[in-house]
C-alpha cells in the first residue's frame, strides 16, 4: 500500500495480491477499505492480463506486477516513487509505503529469491517511509540452507523498514533475540476481521446449505491443499458421530475448492484422499457444489444431507459466503500441520465473528489461547481431536455460549474498524517522523 499525506488527508494505493480467496489479497482489500482512503492498486498476478476483477476493483487498479519477474517489481517501485515526487512537488503531499511480506509473494522461488529487498532499497533511497506487515515469519527450518535464506530476507525487510507489524505478539521478542532488532522497530497489530453483519438467522443460512437446525456443525473452510491436516479430523470422527453425544447430530463440513496452484500441479488428489478416508472409516459422506445435486462417496445420488457425517462443498468460496458459513457453524476447525504458523486469516475470522475454534498448536493459536480463546490439539493427533470435539458436545448451552462470548470479546479488538485506524495512525506517525528529520521525497 502507498500512503499520501497532505495536512490531515491520506491517499492509499495497494501493492500485493488481490486474488479471490487469497488471504493476503483479502487482507489488503480490507485494510484499504477500512482506512477510508481512496487510492490505486498494483496487484501481483501469476499472468498479466488474465486475472479477473470485479468492477469496483478494476476502477482502482493502476498496473499489475508480474509475479516472479524482478524487473516488474522494480518498475513498479520506481513508478510509485515518480508519483510520490510529483505529489510532493505539486501539493506537498508526502508518501509512505506498506510492504506486505509473505513467502512467495515477492519471489519466483521463495527458497532462493528475494524481490522485496530491491523494492525497499528504492523506497529508502528516495526517503519514502516504509511499514512492513509480516504475514510470514519462520525463524527455524529443518533445511539449514533455506533457514539461512529466510533469515536474510526477514533481516533485510525488518532492518529496511521504519516499522514492522507483527500479527502474533509472541514473535516480537523472538525476532528481537534472533536478529537483534531494535525493540521499538516492531509493533503488534492483530489480523483484522470484518465487522459482524446481519446475514439472516443461522437456521435460514443452514437451510440454504442443506443442514438442519439440530445439527452440530464443525467446519473447516478455505482452499484445500496438503498440510491442512483435515485427514486427522476424519480419522477421529467415528468416535464423535458414533460417540456418547451422537444425538446432537455432529457433522464435519469441509467447504472450499482445491487451491488453484495445487490443482495445476496435482489436480484433486488431496480431496480424493480425504474422500477415501471417509470410506475407510465407514463414515457417511456427501459431495455437493451448492446445486441440487448431492452425491455420496460412491457417486450415488442423495436426496439431502441428513445422514451425512462429512459434507464436502466442492467449489471456491466468495468473500461474502465465508461470514455466512461461520455464522451457521457451531465450531471452526483449523488443523494446519505447521507448528510455526504465525498468521491465520480463517482463525482470525472465526474469532472475530464470535465462534469457538479447535486448532492445532501453532504459534498463532497458542497466542490466542493465552488470551482465553481457542481449544488446542496436538499435531497429527486424531484421538485428541475426538476428545476435544466430544468435550464441546458435552457442554450445556451455557458452556457453549461462554466459549462464543470469549471469542467475541477478543474479536471486538480485531475488527477492521479498529485495526484500520491503527494502520492509518501508525503510517501518519512514520511520515511525520521523516518530515521532522528533514527527509524529503526524492532527495
Long-range contacts (C-beta under 8 A, 24 or more apart in sequence): 1-28, 1-31, 1-32, 1-39, 1-97, 1-98, 1-100, 2-39, 2-40, 2-80, 2-83, 2-84, 2-95, 2-96, 2-97, 2-98, 3-37, 3-95, 3-96, 3-97, 3-98, 3-427, 3-431, 4-39, 4-84, 4-87, 4-93, 4-94, 4-95, 5-93, 5-94, 5-95, 5-96, 5-427, 5-428, 5-431, 6-91, 6-92, 6-93, 6-94, 9-93, 10-35, 10-37, 10-424, 10-427, 10-428, 11-37, 11-38, 11-39, 11-93, 12-37, 12-38, 12-39, 13-39, 13-40, 13-41, 13-42, 13-62, 13-80, 14-39, 14-40, 14-41, 14-42, 14-43, 14-60, 15-41, 15-42, 15-44, 15-65, 15-76, 15-80, 15-97, 15-98, 15-99, 15-100, 16-42, 16-43, 16-44, 16-100, 16-105, 17-43, 17-44, 17-105, 18-43, 18-44, 18-45, 18-51, 18-53, 18-57, 19-43, 19-45, 19-51, 19-260, 20-316, 20-318, 20-319, 21-222, 21-223, 21-256, 21-316, 21-317, 21-319, 23-135, 23-343, 23-345, 24-100, 24-102, 24-105, 24-135, 26-319, 26-345, 27-100, 27-133, 27-135, 27-191, 27-192, 27-345, 28-100, 29-57, 30-192, 30-194, 30-416, 30-420, 31-98, 31-192, 31-416, 31-419, 31-420, 31-423, 33-416, 33-420, 34-192, 34-416, 34-417, 34-419, 34-420, 34-421, 35-420, 35-421, 35-423, 35-424, 36-420, 36-424, 37-424, 42-76, 42-80, 44-105, 44-106, 67-105, 67-108, 68-107, 68-108, 68-113, 69-108, 70-108, 70-113, 70-115, 70-118, 73-106, 73-115, 73-118, 73-119, 74-118, 74-119, 74-122, 76-119, 77-118, 77-119, 77-122, 77-123, 78-122, 80-123, 80-128, 81-122, 81-123, 81-126, 81-128, 81-441, 81-442, 84-126, 84-128, 84-441, 84-442, 85-126, 85-441, 85-442, 87-441, 88-440, 88-441, 88-442, 94-431, 94-434, 94-435, 94-441, 95-128, 95-129, 95-431, 95-441, 96-128, 96-129, 96-130, 96-131, 96-427, 96-430, 96-431, 96-434, 97-123, 97-128, 97-129, 97-130, 97-131, 98-130, 98-131, 98-132, 98-133, 98-423, 98-427, 99-130, 99-131, 99-132, 99-133, 99-157, 99-161, 100-132, 100-133, 100-135, 101-132, 101-133, 101-134, 101-135, 101-136, 101-157, 102-135, 102-136, 103-136, 103-138, 103-150, 105-135, 111-146, 111-149, 112-149, 114-149, 114-152, 114-153, 114-156, 116-153, 116-156, 116-157, 117-153, 117-156, 117-157, 117-160, 120-156, 120-157, 120-160, 120-161, 121-160, 124-160, 126-441, 126-442, 127-434, 127-439, 127-440, 127-441, 127-442, 127-443, 128-441, 129-162, 129-427, 129-430, 129-431, 129-433, 129-434, 130-160, 130-161, 130-162, 130-163, 130-430, 131-161, 131-162, 131-163, 131-164, 131-165, 131-423, 131-426, 131-427, 131-430, 132-157, 132-158, 132-160, 132-161, 132-163, 132-164, 132-165, 133-164, 133-165, 133-167, 134-158, 134-164, 134-165, 134-166, 134-167, 134-171, 134-342, 135-167, 135-342, 135-343, 136-342, 136-343, 137-166, 137-168, 137-171, 137-175, 137-340, 137-342, 138-340, 138-342, 139-171, 139-174, 139-175, 139-178, 139-340, 140-340, 151-178, 151-179, 154-179, 155-179, 158-185, 158-186, 161-185, 162-430, 162-433, 162-434, 163-187, 163-426, 163-430, 165-189, 165-423, 165-426, 167-191, 167-342, 167-343, 167-364, 168-342, 168-343, 168-363, 168-364, 168-367, 169-367, 170-363, 170-366, 170-367, 170-370, 171-342, 171-363, 187-426, 189-419, 189-422, 189-423, 189-426, 190-348, 190-413, 190-414, 190-419, 191-343, 191-344, 191-345, 191-347, 191-348, 191-414, 191-419, 192-348, 192-414, 192-415, 192-416, 192-418, 192-419, 192-420, 193-348, 193-349, 193-351, 193-352, 193-353, 193-411, 193-414, 193-415, 193-416, 194-323, 194-349, 194-352, 194-353, 194-415, 194-416, 195-415, 195-416, 195-417, 196-323, 196-352, 196-353, 196-354, 197-323, 199-323, 199-324, 199-327, 202-327, 202-328, 205-324, 205-327, 205-328, 206-328, 209-290, 209-313, 209-325, 209-328, 210-288, 210-294, 210-304, 210-305, 210-311, 211-251, 211-253, 211-305, 211-311, 211-328, 212-249, 212-306, 214-248, 214-249, 215-249, 215-250, 215-251, 216-248, 216-249, 216-250, 216-251, 216-330, 216-331, 216-393, 217-251, 217-253, 217-328, 217-329, 217-330, 217-331, 218-250, 218-251, 218-252, 218-253, 218-329, 218-330, 218-331, 218-332, 218-333, 218-358, 218-389, 219-252, 219-253, 219-254, 219-255, 219-325, 219-326, 219-329, 219-331, 219-332, 219-333, 220-252, 220-253, 220-254, 220-255, 220-332, 220-333, 220-334, 220-335, 221-254, 221-255, 221-256, 221-317, 221-322, 221-325, 221-326, 221-346, 222-255, 222-256, 222-317, 222-346, 223-256, 223-257, 223-258, 223-259, 223-260, 223-262, 223-316, 224-254, 224-256, 224-257, 224-258, 224-259, 224-262, 224-270, 224-271, 224-274, 225-258, 225-259, 225-262, 225-270, 226-262, 226-270, 227-336, 227-337, 227-338, 228-270, 228-335, 228-336, 228-337, 229-335, 229-336, 229-337, 229-360, 229-379, 229-380, 230-254, 230-274, 230-335, 231-273, 231-274, 231-277, 232-335, 232-380, 232-381, 232-382, 232-385, 233-333, 233-335, 233-382, 233-385, 234-274, 234-277, 234-278, 234-281, 234-283, 234-310, 235-277, 235-281, 235-382, 236-382, 236-383, 236-384, 236-385, 236-386, 236-389, 237-281, 237-283, 237-309, 237-310, 237-386, 238-281, 238-282, 238-283, 239-383, 239-386, 239-390, 240-386, 240-389, 240-390, 240-393, 241-283, 241-309, 243-386, 243-390, 243-393, 244-390, 244-394, 245-390, 245-393, 245-394, 248-393, 250-309, 250-389, 250-393, 251-305, 251-308, 251-309, 251-310, 251-311, 252-309, 252-310, 252-311, 252-333, 253-311, 253-313, 253-325, 253-329, 254-310, 254-311, 254-312, 254-313, 255-312, 255-313, 255-317, 255-325, 256-313, 256-315, 256-316, 256-317, 257-314, 257-315, 257-316, 257-317, 271-312, 271-314, 274-312, 275-312, 278-309, 278-310, 283-309, 283-310, 284-308, 284-309, 284-310, 285-309, 285-310, 285-311, 285-312, 286-310, 286-311, 286-312, 287-311, 287-312, 287-314, 288-312, 288-313, 288-314, 289-313, 289-314, 289-315, 290-315, 322-349, 323-349, 323-353, 326-350, 326-353, 326-355, 327-353, 329-355, 330-355, 330-356, 330-392, 330-400, 331-355, 331-356, 331-357, 331-358, 331-389, 331-392, 332-356, 332-357, 332-358, 332-359, 333-357, 333-358, 333-359, 334-358, 334-359, 334-360, 334-365, 335-359, 335-360, 335-377, 335-385, 336-360, 336-362, 337-379, 337-380, 338-362, 339-363, 339-379, 341-365, 347-374, 348-414, 350-407, 351-407, 351-410, 351-411, 351-414, 352-411, 352-414, 352-415, 353-408, 353-411, 354-404, 354-405, 354-407, 354-408, 354-411, 355-404, 355-407, 356-392, 356-400, 356-403, 356-404, 356-406, 356-407, 357-407, 358-385, 358-388, 358-389, 358-392, 368-410, 371-410, 372-406, 372-410, 373-406, 373-407, 373-410, 375-403
